[in-house]
Amino acid sequence: MTRVKRGVIHTKKRKKILRLAKGYREGRSKLYTLASEALKKALSASYKGRKRRKRDFRRLWTIRINAATRKDGLPYSLFIKGLKKANINLNRKILSELAINNPSEFQELVKKAKKGLEE
């Protein structure tokens, strides 16, 4: 059998890893083995972070809505329940923006939610 020298493919693979690890400290940016390990961890952490960000924002929106509805004497859970009964379909992101930027319009929504709870 003939001997296979993995010159081009081998160096391309290594260069790719080292290019992605550029900016890491010490051997993690210069040594292939350390760089590949660091890159695996970094990529998995970034994947988890993208999932986590969605979770964190939803929590933030909920907290903001709760703070705004409690000013009008209505807890968050009853506010959401009232909106559903009143057939108002707004997501938490929009509700949060309304609570911050347009408090008067948000108070109208709270009133509608209270009416929805009474029905």
C-alpha positions as CSV (number, residue, x, y, z in Angstrom):
1,M,0.0,0.0,0.0
2,T,1.1,3.5,-0.7
3,R,1.9,6.0,2.0
4,V,-0.6,8.9,2.5
5,K,0.8,12.2,3.5
6,R,-1.9,14.5,4.8
7,G,-0.1,17.7,4.1
8,V,-2.7,20.1,2.7
9,I,-5.8,18.8,4.4
10,H,-4.0,18.4,7.7
11,T,-2.7,21.9,7.8
12,K,-6.0,23.4,6.6
13,K,-7.8,21.7,9.5
14,R,-5.2,23.0,12.0
15,K,-5.2,26.5,10.6
16,K,-9.0,26.7,10.7
17,I,-9.0,25.8,14.4
18,L,-6.2,28.2,15.3
19,R,-7.9,31.0,13.3
20,L,-11.1,30.5,15.3
21,A,-9.1,30.4,18.5
22,K,-7.4,33.7,17.7
23,G,-7.6,36.1,20.7
24,Y,-7.5,33.4,23.3
25,R,-4.7,33.6,25.9
26,E,-1.4,31.9,25.8
27,G,-1.2,28.3,24.4
28,R,-4.9,28.2,23.8
29,S,-4.3,30.4,20.7
30,K,-1.0,28.9,19.6
31,L,-1.1,25.2,20.3
32,Y,-3.5,23.0,18.3
33,T,-4.6,20.6,21.0
34,L,-5.3,23.4,23.6
35,A,-7.0,25.5,21.0
36,S,-9.3,22.8,19.9
37,E,-10.3,22.0,23.5
38,A,-10.9,25.7,24.2
39,L,-12.9,26.1,21.0
40,K,-15.2,23.1,21.9
41,K,-15.9,24.6,25.3
42,A,-16.4,28.1,23.8
43,L,-18.8,26.9,21.1
44,S,-20.9,24.9,23.5
45,A,-21.0,27.8,25.9
46,S,-22.1,30.2,23.2
47,Y,-24.9,27.7,22.1
48,K,-26.1,27.6,25.7
49,G,-25.9,31.3,26.0
50,R,-28.1,31.8,23.0
51,K,-30.7,29.6,24.6
52,R,-30.3,31.3,27.9
53,R,-30.7,34.8,26.5
54,K,-34.3,34.0,25.4
55,R,-35.1,32.7,28.9
56,D,-33.5,35.8,30.6
57,F,-35.5,38.3,28.4
58,R,-38.8,36.6,29.0
59,R,-38.1,36.8,32.8
60,L,-37.2,40.5,32.4
61,W,-40.4,41.2,30.5
62,T,-42.5,39.4,33.1
63,I,-40.9,41.4,36.0
64,R,-41.5,44.7,34.2
65,I,-45.2,43.8,33.4
66,N,-45.7,42.6,37.0
67,A,-44.3,45.9,38.4
68,A,-46.5,48.0,36.1
69,T,-49.7,46.0,36.8
70,R,-49.2,46.1,40.6
71,K,-49.4,49.9,40.4
72,D,-53.0,49.4,39.3
73,G,-53.6,46.8,42.0
74,L,-53.6,43.7,39.8
75,P,-51.0,40.9,40.0
76,Y,-49.2,39.6,36.9
77,S,-51.0,36.2,36.8
78,L,-54.5,37.8,36.9
79,F,-53.5,40.4,34.4
80,I,-52.5,37.7,31.8
81,K,-55.6,35.7,32.6
82,G,-57.8,38.8,32.1
83,L,-56.1,39.6,28.8
84,K,-56.8,36.0,27.6
85,K,-60.4,36.2,28.6
86,A,-60.7,39.6,26.9
87,N,-59.2,38.1,23.7
88,I,-56.2,40.4,23.6
89,N,-53.3,38.6,22.1
90,L,-50.1,40.6,22.9
91,N,-46.8,38.9,23.7
92,R,-44.8,39.8,26.8
93,K,-42.2,41.8,24.8
94,I,-44.8,44.2,23.5
95,L,-46.6,44.4,26.9
96,S,-43.2,45.3,28.5
97,E,-42.5,48.0,25.9
98,L,-46.0,49.5,26.4
99,A,-45.5,49.5,30.2
100,I,-42.2,51.4,29.9
101,N,-42.9,53.8,26.9
102,N,-46.7,54.3,27.0
103,P,-48.0,53.9,30.5
104,S,-51.4,55.4,29.7
105,E,-52.1,52.8,27.0
106,F,-50.9,50.1,29.3
107,Q,-53.4,51.3,32.0
108,E,-56.1,50.9,29.4
109,L,-55.0,47.3,28.9
110,V,-55.1,46.7,32.6
111,K,-58.7,48.1,32.7
112,K,-59.7,45.8,29.9
113,A,-58.0,42.8,31.7
114,K,-60.0,43.7,34.9
115,K,-63.2,43.7,32.8
116,G,-62.2,40.4,31.3
117,L,-61.9,38.9,34.7
118,E,-65.3,40.1,35.8
119,E,-67.1,38.5,32.8
